[in-house]
Amino acid sequence: QVPLVESGGGLVQPGGSLRLSCAASGDVFSGFTMAWYRQAPGKQRELVATITNGGTTNYVTSVKGRFTISRDNAKNTVYLQMSSLKPDDTAVYYCNQYHPLIASLNYWGQGTQVTVSS
């Protein structure tokens, strides 16, 4: 089983919405705080949002009030509902376990491209 598979990205106009999904293997997902990250062209990968196993969420300032992270523990799946999208949200979005040092995460899925453009 592939550990992390992201989907749901696409091209959307400014102000639009998208819902990303990430199917994870049990050993990556179960009991762990999960996170969404993103990497824009020419920039470092950055944390977007986290969710604990119990459902407590946190967001970076730039997406607060616009993005919602959730998880389905029965399906080993984490979601990112994105609304009021801006061109600055354009990036490849990845899910993974949360780690304060992103470089410490050795495996990444293929990610899903989100492009916000008119």
C-alpha positions in Angstrom: 0.0 0.0 0.0 1.3 3.4 -1.0 1.7 5.4 2.3 0.2 8.7 1.1 -2.0 9.5 -1.9 -3.2 13.0 -2.3 -6.1 14.0 -4.7 -8.6 16.7 -5.4 -6.4 19.5 -6.8 -7.2 21.5 -9.9 -7.5 24.9 -11.5 -9.9 27.3 -9.8 -10.7 31.0 -10.1 -9.9 33.4 -7.2 -12.6 33.1 -4.6 -13.4 29.5 -5.5 -13.2 26.3 -3.4 -11.6 22.9 -3.6 -11.6 19.9 -1.3 -8.4 17.9 -1.1 -8.2 14.3 0.2 -5.3 12.2 1.4 -5.5 8.5 1.8 -2.9 7.2 4.1 -1.7 3.8 5.2 -2.6 2.8 8.7 1.0 2.9 10.1 1.4 6.5 8.9 -2.0 7.7 10.0 -3.3 5.9 13.0 -2.8 7.9 16.2 -0.7 10.5 14.7 -1.2 14.2 14.2 -1.6 14.7 10.5 -0.9 17.8 8.5 -1.2 19.5 5.1 1.8 21.2 3.6 2.3 23.1 0.4 5.2 24.1 -1.8 4.9 26.9 -4.3 7.2 27.3 -7.2 10.6 28.5 -6.1 9.7 28.3 -2.4 10.3 25.9 0.4 7.6 23.5 1.6 5.5 25.0 4.3 3.1 23.8 6.9 -0.6 24.8 6.2 -2.7 23.0 8.9 -2.6 20.3 11.5 -5.1 18.0 13.1 -4.5 15.7 16.1 -5.9 12.2 16.4 -8.7 13.7 18.6 -9.6 16.4 16.1 -7.9 19.5 17.5 -6.9 21.7 14.6 -4.4 24.5 13.9 -3.7 26.7 10.9 -1.1 29.1 9.7 -2.3 32.7 9.8 -2.5 33.0 6.0 -5.3 30.3 5.7 -7.2 30.8 9.0 -10.9 31.3 8.3 -10.6 30.0 4.8 -9.3 26.4 5.1 -10.6 23.6 7.2 -8.7 20.4 8.0 -10.6 17.3 9.0 -10.0 13.6 9.3 -11.8 10.3 9.1 -10.0 7.9 11.4 -12.1 4.9 10.1 -10.9 5.6 6.6 -7.3 6.7 7.4 -8.1 9.8 5.4 -7.4 13.5 6.0 -9.1 16.3 4.1 -8.5 20.0 3.4 -11.5 22.1 2.5 -10.3 25.3 0.9 -12.5 28.3 0.2 -12.0 31.9 -0.8 -8.9 30.8 -2.6 -6.3 33.3 -3.7 -3.5 33.2 -6.3 -1.0 33.0 -3.4 -2.5 29.6 -2.5 -1.2 28.2 -5.8 1.1 25.3 -4.9 1.5 21.5 -4.8 -0.3 20.3 -1.6 1.0 17.3 0.4 -0.2 15.5 3.4 2.0 13.8 5.9 2.4 13.3 9.6 3.1 16.5 11.5 6.7 17.2 12.4 8.1 20.5 13.5 11.1 19.9 11.2 9.7 19.3 7.7 13.1 18.1 6.6 12.8 15.2 9.0 10.0 13.6 7.0 11.6 11.2 4.7 8.7 10.0 2.6 6.3 12.2 0.6 3.4 11.3 -1.7 3.1 12.8 -5.2 1.1 15.8 -4.0 -1.8 17.4 -5.8 -1.5 20.6 -7.7 -3.8 23.6 -6.8 -3.7 26.5 -9.2 -5.7 29.6 -8.5 -6.0 31.8 -11.5 -8.5 33.7 -13.6 
